[in-house]
């Protein structure tokens, strides 16, 4: 069974990326399959960690959520 961890907060600068990085490092250290997805439209810092398997997912199109 797969597990999904979601880290959400509307305010910037509260440590979402830090928590995501720590969680991903923990999962990888335990030998678990891990894929991170960064959906932050303003500051996609989680996806900038080259040593982690993180993909950037663009959810906005012209400032609106793209339903596709």
mmCIF file as gemmi writes it, N, C-alpha and C atoms, coordinates in Angstrom:
data_model
loop_
_atom_site.group_PDB
_atom_site.id
_atom_site.type_symbol
_atom_site.label_atom_id
_atom_site.label_alt_id
_atom_site.label_comp_id
_atom_site.label_asym_id
_atom_site.label_entity_id
_atom_site.label_seq_id
_atom_site.pdbx_PDB_ins_code
_atom_site.Cartn_x
_atom_site.Cartn_y
_atom_site.Cartn_z
_atom_site.occupancy
_atom_site.B_iso_or_equiv
_atom_site.pdbx_formal_charge
_atom_site.auth_seq_id
_atom_site.auth_asym_id
_atom_site.pdbx_PDB_model_num
ATOM 1 N N . UNK Axp A 1 ? 0.844 -1.175 0 1 0 ? 1 A 1
ATOM 2 C CA . UNK Axp A 1 ? 0 0 0 1 0 ? 1 A 1
ATOM 3 C C . UNK Axp A 1 ? 0.888 1.236 0 1 0 ? 1 A 1
ATOM 4 N N . UNK Axp A 2 ? 0.509 2.219 -0.772 1 0 ? 2 A 1
ATOM 5 C CA . UNK Axp A 2 ? 1.24 3.484 -0.84 1 0 ? 2 A 1
ATOM 6 C C . UNK Axp A 2 ? 0.742 4.44 0.231 1 0 ? 2 A 1
ATOM 7 N N . UNK Axp A 3 ? 1.631 5.293 0.664 1 0 ? 3 A 1
ATOM 8 C CA . UNK Axp A 3 ? 1.292 6.327 1.63 1 0 ? 3 A 1
ATOM 9 C C . UNK Axp A 3 ? 1.559 7.679 0.989 1 0 ? 3 A 1
ATOM 10 N N . UNK Axp A 4 ? 0.649 8.609 1.194 1 0 ? 4 A 1
ATOM 11 C CA . UNK Axp A 4 ? 0.807 9.959 0.667 1 0 ? 4 A 1
ATOM 12 C C . UNK Axp A 4 ? 0.89 10.919 1.846 1 0 ? 4 A 1
ATOM 13 N N . UNK Axp A 5 ? 1.94 11.732 1.866 1 0 ? 5 A 1
ATOM 14 C CA . UNK Axp A 5 ? 2.1 12.772 2.876 1 0 ? 5 A 1
ATOM 15 C C . UNK Axp A 5 ? 1.905 14.112 2.172 1 0 ? 5 A 1
ATOM 16 N N . UNK Axp A 6 ? 1.032 14.95 2.684 1 0 ? 6 A 1
ATOM 17 C CA . UNK Axp A 6 ? 0.768 16.251 2.093 1 0 ? 6 A 1
ATOM 18 C C . UNK Axp A 6 ? 1.104 17.325 3.122 1 0 ? 6 A 1
ATOM 19 N N . UNK Axp A 7 ? 1.922 18.282 2.702 1 0 ? 7 A 1
ATOM 20 C CA . UNK Axp A 7 ? 2.324 19.373 3.587 1 0 ? 7 A 1
ATOM 21 C C . UNK Axp A 7 ? 1.726 20.649 3.009 1 0 ? 7 A 1
ATOM 22 N N . UNK Axp A 8 ? 0.779 21.233 3.736 1 0 ? 8 A 1
ATOM 23 C CA . UNK Axp A 8 ? 0.038 22.399 3.255 1 0 ? 8 A 1
ATOM 24 C C . UNK Axp A 8 ? 0.116 23.561 4.245 1 0 ? 8 A 1
ATOM 25 N N . UNK Axp A 9 ? 0.154 24.75 3.705 1 0 ? 9 A 1
ATOM 26 C CA . UNK Axp A 9 ? 0.047 25.975 4.496 1 0 ? 9 A 1
ATOM 27 C C . UNK Axp A 9 ? -0.037 27.124 3.508 1 0 ? 9 A 1
ATOM 28 N N . UNK Axp A 10 ? -0.992 27.99 3.663 1 0 ? 10 A 1
ATOM 29 C CA . UNK Axp A 10 ? -1.166 29.099 2.746 1 0 ? 10 A 1
ATOM 30 C C . UNK Axp A 10 ? -0.103 30.178 2.875 1 0 ? 10 A 1
ATOM 31 N N . UNK Axp A 11 ? 0.434 30.347 4.061 1 0 ? 11 A 1
ATOM 32 C CA . UNK Axp A 11 ? 1.418 31.394 4.303 1 0 ? 11 A 1
ATOM 33 C C . UNK Axp A 11 ? 2.806 30.929 3.88 1 0 ? 11 A 1
ATOM 34 N N . UNK Axp A 12 ? 3.579 31.814 3.311 1 0 ? 12 A 1
ATOM 35 C CA . UNK Axp A 12 ? 4.952 31.499 2.937 1 0 ? 12 A 1
ATOM 36 C C . UNK Axp A 12 ? 5.897 31.643 4.115 1 0 ? 12 A 1
ATOM 37 N N . UNK Axp A 13 ? 7.026 30.943 4.05 1 0 ? 13 A 1
ATOM 38 C CA . UNK Axp A 13 ? 8.063 31.089 5.054 1 0 ? 13 A 1
ATOM 39 C C . UNK Axp A 13 ? 7.808 30.385 6.366 1 0 ? 13 A 1
ATOM 40 N N . UNK Axp A 14 ? 6.927 29.381 6.367 1 0 ? 14 A 1
ATOM 41 C CA . UNK Axp A 14 ? 6.625 28.672 7.614 1 0 ? 14 A 1
ATOM 42 C C . UNK Axp A 14 ? 7.344 27.332 7.721 1 0 ? 14 A 1
ATOM 43 N N . UNK Axp A 15 ? 8.114 26.958 6.685 1 0 ? 15 A 1
ATOM 44 C CA . UNK Axp A 15 ? 8.909 25.741 6.761 1 0 ? 15 A 1
ATOM 45 C C . UNK Axp A 15 ? 8.367 24.544 6.016 1 0 ? 15 A 1
ATOM 46 N N . UNK Axp A 16 ? 7.459 24.768 5.069 1 0 ? 16 A 1
ATOM 47 C CA . UNK Axp A 16 ? 6.897 23.645 4.299 1 0 ? 16 A 1
ATOM 48 C C . UNK Axp A 16 ? 7.983 22.872 3.572 1 0 ? 16 A 1
ATOM 49 N N . UNK Axp A 17 ? 8.873 23.562 2.898 1 0 ? 17 A 1
ATOM 50 C CA . UNK Axp A 17 ? 9.941 22.891 2.153 1 0 ? 17 A 1
ATOM 51 C C . UNK Axp A 17 ? 10.895 22.173 3.093 1 0 ? 17 A 1
ATOM 52 N N . UNK Axp A 18 ? 11.203 22.767 4.232 1 0 ? 18 A 1
ATOM 53 C CA . UNK Axp A 18 ? 12.075 22.119 5.202 1 0 ? 18 A 1
ATOM 54 C C . UNK Axp A 18 ? 11.456 20.8 5.673 1 0 ? 18 A 1
ATOM 55 N N . UNK Axp A 19 ? 10.199 20.828 6.02 1 0 ? 19 A 1
ATOM 56 C CA . UNK Axp A 19 ? 9.522 19.612 6.466 1 0 ? 19 A 1
ATOM 57 C C . UNK Axp A 19 ? 9.481 18.58 5.34 1 0 ? 19 A 1
ATOM 58 N N . UNK Axp A 20 ? 9.217 19.013 4.117 1 0 ? 20 A 1
ATOM 59 C CA . UNK Axp A 20 ? 9.192 18.1 2.975 1 0 ? 20 A 1
ATOM 60 C C . UNK Axp A 20 ? 10.549 17.462 2.736 1 0 ? 20 A 1
ATOM 61 N N . UNK Axp A 21 ? 11.621 18.24 2.861 1 0 ? 21 A 1
ATOM 62 C CA . UNK Axp A 21 ? 12.979 17.718 2.676 1 0 ? 21 A 1
ATOM 63 C C . UNK Axp A 21 ? 13.307 16.707 3.777 1 0 ? 21 A 1
ATOM 64 N N . UNK Axp A 22 ? 13.001 17.037 5.017 1 0 ? 22 A 1
ATOM 65 C CA . UNK Axp A 22 ? 13.276 16.117 6.12 1 0 ? 22 A 1
ATOM 66 C C . UNK Axp A 22 ? 12.495 14.814 5.965 1 0 ? 22 A 1
ATOM 67 N N . UNK Axp A 23 ? 11.235 14.922 5.601 1 0 ? 23 A 1
ATOM 68 C CA . UNK Axp A 23 ? 10.413 13.733 5.394 1 0 ? 23 A 1
ATOM 69 C C . UNK Axp A 23 ? 10.945 12.884 4.242 1 0 ? 23 A 1
ATOM 70 N N . UNK Axp A 24 ? 11.339 13.512 3.156 1 0 ? 24 A 1
ATOM 71 C CA . UNK Axp A 24 ? 11.86 12.762 2.016 1 0 ? 24 A 1
ATOM 72 C C . UNK Axp A 24 ? 13.183 12.084 2.365 1 0 ? 24 A 1
ATOM 73 N N . UNK Axp A 25 ? 14.06 12.763 3.092 1 0 ? 25 A 1
ATOM 74 C CA . UNK Axp A 25 ? 15.319 12.152 3.505 1 0 ? 25 A 1
ATOM 75 C C . UNK Axp A 25 ? 15.075 10.959 4.42 1 0 ? 25 A 1
ATOM 76 N N . UNK Axp A 26 ? 14.108 11.066 5.302 1 0 ? 26 A 1
ATOM 77 C CA . UNK Axp A 26 ? 13.77 9.962 6.198 1 0 ? 26 A 1
ATOM 78 C C . UNK Axp A 26 ? 13.265 8.757 5.406 1 0 ? 26 A 1
ATOM 79 N N . UNK Axp A 27 ? 12.33 8.997 4.498 1 0 ? 27 A 1
ATOM 80 C CA . UNK Axp A 27 ? 11.774 7.9 3.698 1 0 ? 27 A 1
ATOM 81 C C . UNK Axp A 27 ? 12.859 7.21 2.874 1 0 ? 27 A 1
ATOM 82 N N . UNK Axp A 28 ? 13.729 7.988 2.271 1 0 ? 28 A 1
ATOM 83 C CA . UNK Axp A 28 ? 14.814 7.433 1.464 1 0 ? 28 A 1
ATOM 84 C C . UNK Axp A 28 ? 15.785 6.648 2.344 1 0 ? 28 A 1
ATOM 85 N N . UNK Axp A 29 ? 16.092 7.15 3.541 1 0 ? 29 A 1
ATOM 86 C CA . UNK Axp A 29 ? 17.02 6.455 4.446 1 0 ? 29 A 1
ATOM 87 C C . UNK Axp A 29 ? 16.47 5.107 4.903 1 0 ? 29 A 1
ATOM 88 N N . UNK Axp A 30 ? 15.153 4.965 4.905 1 0 ? 30 A 1
ATOM 89 C CA . UNK Axp A 30 ? 14.514 3.701 5.277 1 0 ? 30 A 1
ATOM 90 C C . UNK Axp A 30 ? 14.366 2.767 4.08 1 0 ? 30 A 1
ATOM 91 N N . UNK Axp A 31 ? 14.848 3.214 2.911 1 0 ? 31 A 1
ATOM 92 C CA . UNK Axp A 31 ? 14.791 2.382 1.715 1 0 ? 31 A 1
ATOM 93 C C . UNK Axp A 31 ? 13.425 2.334 1.063 1 0 ? 31 A 1
ATOM 94 N N . UNK Axp A 32 ? 12.576 3.278 1.385 1 0 ? 32 A 1
ATOM 95 C CA . UNK Axp A 32 ? 11.229 3.317 0.823 1 0 ? 32 A 1
ATOM 96 C C . UNK Axp A 32 ? 11.222 4.103 -0.481 1 0 ? 32 A 1
ATOM 97 N N . UNK Axp A 33 ? 10.391 3.672 -1.407 1 0 ? 33 A 1
ATOM 98 C CA . UNK Axp A 33 ? 10.247 4.408 -2.669 1 0 ? 33 A 1
ATOM 99 C C . UNK Axp A 33 ? 9.682 5.791 -2.357 1 0 ? 33 A 1
ATOM 100 N N . UNK Axp A 34 ? 10.226 6.8 -2.997 1 0 ? 34 A 1
ATOM 101 C CA . UNK Axp A 34 ? 9.8 8.173 -2.718 1 0 ? 34 A 1
ATOM 102 C C . UNK Axp A 34 ? 9.8 8.989 -3.998 1 0 ? 34 A 1
ATOM 103 N N . UNK Axp A 35 ? 8.736 9.732 -4.199 1 0 ? 35 A 1
ATOM 104 C CA . UNK Axp A 35 ? 8.672 10.74 -5.257 1 0 ? 35 A 1
ATOM 105 C C . UNK Axp A 35 ? 8.029 11.975 -4.648 1 0 ? 35 A 1
ATOM 106 N N . UNK Axp A 36 ? 8.726 13.09 -4.711 1 0 ? 36 A 1
ATOM 107 C CA . UNK Axp A 36 ? 8.187 14.339 -4.202 1 0 ? 36 A 1
ATOM 108 C C . UNK Axp A 36 ? 7.593 15.154 -5.333 1 0 ? 36 A 1
ATOM 109 N N . UNK Axp A 37 ? 6.572 15.923 -5.011 1 0 ? 37 A 1
ATOM 110 C CA . UNK Axp A 37 ? 5.927 16.795 -5.994 1 0 ? 37 A 1
ATOM 111 C C . UNK Axp A 37 ? 5.809 18.184 -5.377 1 0 ? 37 A 1
ATOM 112 N N . UNK Axp A 38 ? 6.361 19.175 -6.057 1 0 ? 38 A 1
ATOM 113 C CA . UNK Axp A 38 ? 6.327 20.558 -5.589 1 0 ? 38 A 1
ATOM 114 C C . UNK Axp A 38 ? 5.302 21.318 -6.423 1 0 ? 38 A 1
ATOM 115 N N . UNK Axp A 39 ? 4.249 21.812 -5.779 1 0 ? 39 A 1
ATOM 116 C CA . UNK Axp A 39 ? 3.188 22.533 -6.485 1 0 ? 39 A 1
ATOM 117 C C . UNK Axp A 39 ? 3.163 24.024 -6.144 1 0 ? 39 A 1
ATOM 118 N N . UNK Axp A 40 ? 4.143 24.498 -5.411 1 0 ? 40 A 1
ATOM 119 C CA . UNK Axp A 40 ? 4.171 25.903 -4.997 1 0 ? 40 A 1
ATOM 120 C C . UNK Axp A 40 ? 4.376 26.805 -6.214 1 0 ? 40 A 1
ATOM 121 N N . UNK Axp A 41 ? 3.399 27.647 -6.543 1 0 ? 41 A 1
ATOM 122 C CA . UNK Axp A 41 ? 3.521 28.495 -7.736 1 0 ? 41 A 1
ATOM 123 C C . UNK Axp A 41 ? 4.444 29.694 -7.544 1 0 ? 41 A 1
ATOM 124 N N . UNK Axp A 42 ? 4.773 30.035 -6.307 1 0 ? 42 A 1
ATOM 125 C CA . UNK Axp A 42 ? 5.563 31.226 -6.033 1 0 ? 42 A 1
ATOM 126 C C . UNK Axp A 42 ? 7.018 30.889 -5.732 1 0 ? 42 A 1
ATOM 127 N N . UNK Axp A 43 ? 7.25 29.932 -4.858 1 0 ? 43 A 1
ATOM 128 C CA . UNK Axp A 43 ? 8.606 29.607 -4.419 1 0 ? 43 A 1
ATOM 129 C C . UNK Axp A 43 ? 8.778 28.087 -4.387 1 0 ? 43 A 1
ATOM 130 N N . UNK Axp A 44 ? 9.126 27.511 -5.507 1 0 ? 44 A 1
ATOM 131 C CA . UNK Axp A 44 ? 9.255 26.056 -5.624 1 0 ? 44 A 1
ATOM 132 C C . UNK Axp A 44 ? 10.63 25.595 -5.148 1 0 ? 44 A 1
ATOM 133 N N . UNK Axp A 45 ? 10.936 25.848 -3.88 1 0 ? 45 A 1
ATOM 134 C CA . UNK Axp A 45 ? 12.271 25.519 -3.366 1 0 ? 45 A 1
ATOM 135 C C . UNK Axp A 45 ? 12.46 24.027 -3.137 1 0 ? 45 A 1
ATOM 136 N N . UNK Axp A 46 ? 11.386 23.28 -2.855 1 0 ? 46 A 1
ATOM 137 C CA . UNK Axp A 46 ? 11.509 21.835 -2.646 1 0 ? 46 A 1
ATOM 138 C C . UNK Axp A 46 ? 12.029 21.145 -3.914 1 0 ? 46 A 1
ATOM 139 N N . UNK Axp A 47 ? 11.575 21.587 -5.062 1 0 ? 47 A 1
ATOM 140 C CA . UNK Axp A 47 ? 11.995 20.962 -6.322 1 0 ? 47 A 1
ATOM 141 C C . UNK Axp A 47 ? 13.42 21.337 -6.722 1 0 ? 47 A 1
ATOM 142 N N . UNK Axp A 48 ? 14.036 22.264 -6.021 1 0 ? 48 A 1
ATOM 143 C CA . UNK Axp A 48 ? 15.394 22.696 -6.351 1 0 ? 48 A 1
ATOM 144 C C . UNK Axp A 48 ? 16.475 21.855 -5.686 1 0 ? 48 A 1
ATOM 145 N N . UNK Axp A 49 ? 16.088 20.883 -4.86 1 0 ? 49 A 1
ATOM 146 C CA . UNK Axp A 49 ? 17.055 19.982 -4.247 1 0 ? 49 A 1
ATOM 147 C C . UNK Axp A 49 ? 17.397 18.894 -5.256 1 0 ? 49 A 1
ATOM 148 N N . UNK Axp A 50 ? 18.552 19.042 -5.921 1 0 ? 50 A 1
ATOM 149 C CA . UNK Axp A 50 ? 18.935 18.137 -7.009 1 0 ? 50 A 1
ATOM 150 C C . UNK Axp A 50 ? 19.141 16.7 -6.53 1 0 ? 50 A 1
ATOM 151 N N . UNK Axp A 51 ? 19.473 16.515 -5.262 1 0 ? 51 A 1
ATOM 152 C CA . UNK Axp A 51 ? 19.749 15.167 -4.766 1 0 ? 51 A 1
ATOM 153 C C . UNK Axp A 51 ? 18.492 14.395 -4.386 1 0 ? 51 A 1
ATOM 154 N N . UNK Axp A 52 ? 17.329 15.041 -4.458 1 0 ? 52 A 1
ATOM 155 C CA . UNK Axp A 52 ? 16.075 14.372 -4.113 1 0 ? 52 A 1
ATOM 156 C C . UNK Axp A 52 ? 15.217 14.184 -5.357 1 0 ? 52 A 1
ATOM 157 N N . UNK Axp A 53 ? 14.46 13.083 -5.414 1 0 ? 53 A 1
ATOM 158 C CA . UNK Axp A 53 ? 13.582 12.845 -6.569 1 0 ? 53 A 1
ATOM 159 C C . UNK Axp A 53 ? 12.29 13.657 -6.459 1 0 ? 53 A 1
ATOM 160 N N . UNK Axp A 54 ? 12.373 14.918 -6.835 1 0 ? 54 A 1
ATOM 161 C CA . UNK Axp A 54 ? 11.228 15.822 -6.728 1 0 ? 54 A 1
ATOM 162 C C . UNK Axp A 54 ? 10.896 16.38 -8.107 1 0 ? 54 A 1
ATOM 163 N N . UNK Axp A 55 ? 9.614 16.371 -8.43 1 0 ? 55 A 1
ATOM 164 C CA . UNK Axp A 55 ? 9.137 16.921 -9.699 1 0 ? 55 A 1
ATOM 165 C C . UNK Axp A 55 ? 8.345 18.195 -9.418 1 0 ? 55 A 1
ATOM 166 N N . UNK Axp A 56 ? 8.438 19.128 -10.33 1 0 ? 56 A 1
ATOM 167 C CA . UNK Axp A 56 ? 7.642 20.358 -10.22 1 0 ? 56 A 1
ATOM 168 C C . UNK Axp A 56 ? 6.363 20.16 -11.013 1 0 ? 56 A 1
ATOM 169 N N . UNK Axp A 57 ? 5.237 20.457 -10.405 1 0 ? 57 A 1
ATOM 170 C CA . UNK Axp A 57 ? 3.938 20.32 -11.049 1 0 ? 57 A 1
ATOM 171 C C . UNK Axp A 57 ? 3.281 21.699 -11.09 1 0 ? 57 A 1
ATOM 172 N N . UNK Axp A 58 ? 3.071 22.212 -12.292 1 0 ? 58 A 1
ATOM 173 C CA . UNK Axp A 58 ? 2.451 23.528 -12.47 1 0 ? 58 A 1
ATOM 174 C C . UNK Axp A 58 ? 0.936 23.371 -12.455 1 0 ? 58 A 1
ATOM 175 N N . UNK Axp A 59 ? 0.29 23.927 -11.456 1 0 ? 59 A 1
ATOM 176 C CA . UNK Axp A 59 ? -1.157 23.811 -11.315 1 0 ? 59 A 1
ATOM 177 C C . UNK Axp A 59 ? -1.921 25.022 -11.833 1 0 ? 59 A 1
ATOM 178 N N . UNK Axp A 60 ? -1.208 26.135 -12.04 1 0 ? 60 A 1
ATOM 179 C CA . UNK Axp A 60 ? -1.884 27.357 -12.447 1 0 ? 60 A 1
ATOM 180 C C . UNK Axp A 60 ? -1.665 27.652 -13.921 1 0 ? 60 A 1
ATOM 181 N N . UNK Axp A 61 ? -2.698 28.219 -14.538 1 0 ? 61 A 1
ATOM 182 C CA . UNK Axp A 61 ? -2.637 28.681 -15.914 1 0 ? 61 A 1
ATOM 183 C C . UNK Axp A 61 ? -3.273 30.054 -15.95 1 0 ? 61 A 1
ATOM 184 N N . UNK Axp A 62 ? -2.484 31.087 -16.192 1 0 ? 62 A 1
ATOM 185 C CA . UNK Axp A 62 ? -2.961 32.472 -16.159 1 0 ? 62 A 1
ATOM 186 C C . UNK Axp A 62 ? -3.595 32.828 -14.827 1 0 ? 62 A 1
ATOM 187 N N . UNK Axp A 63 ? -2.989 32.345 -13.725 1 0 ? 63 A 1
ATOM 188 C CA . UNK Axp A 63 ? -3.462 32.666 -12.389 1 0 ? 63 A 1
ATOM 189 C C . UNK Axp A 63 ? -4.644 31.851 -11.905 1 0 ? 63 A 1
ATOM 190 N N . UNK Axp A 64 ? -5.142 30.953 -12.721 1 0 ? 64 A 1
ATOM 191 C CA . UNK Axp A 64 ? -6.276 30.096 -12.363 1 0 ? 64 A 1
ATOM 192 C C . UNK Axp A 64 ? -5.817 28.638 -12.292 1 0 ? 64 A 1
ATOM 193 N N . UNK Axp A 65 ? -6.46 27.842 -11.43 1 0 ? 65 A 1
ATOM 194 C CA . UNK Axp A 65 ? -6.118 26.428 -11.353 1 0 ? 65 A 1
ATOM 195 C C . UNK Axp A 65 ? -6.517 25.732 -12.645 1 0 ? 65 A 1
ATOM 196 N N . UNK Axp A 66 ? -5.568 25.034 -13.231 1 0 ? 66 A 1
ATOM 197 C CA . UNK Axp A 66 ? -5.798 24.314 -14.477 1 0 ? 66 A 1
ATOM 198 C C . UNK Axp A 66 ? -6.451 22.961 -14.138 1 0 ? 66 A 1
ATOM 199 N N . UNK Axp A 67 ? -7.723 22.757 -14.491 1 0 ? 67 A 1
ATOM 200 C CA . UNK Axp A 67 ? -8.414 21.526 -14.104 1 0 ? 67 A 1
ATOM 201 C C . UNK Axp A 67 ? -7.878 20.266 -14.796 1 0 ? 67 A 1
ATOM 202 N N . UNK Axp A 68 ? -7.089 20.435 -15.858 1 0 ? 68 A 1
ATOM 203 C CA . UNK Axp A 68 ? -6.583 19.243 -16.541 1 0 ? 68 A 1
ATOM 204 C C . UNK Axp A 68 ? -5.454 18.647 -15.747 1 0 ? 68 A 1
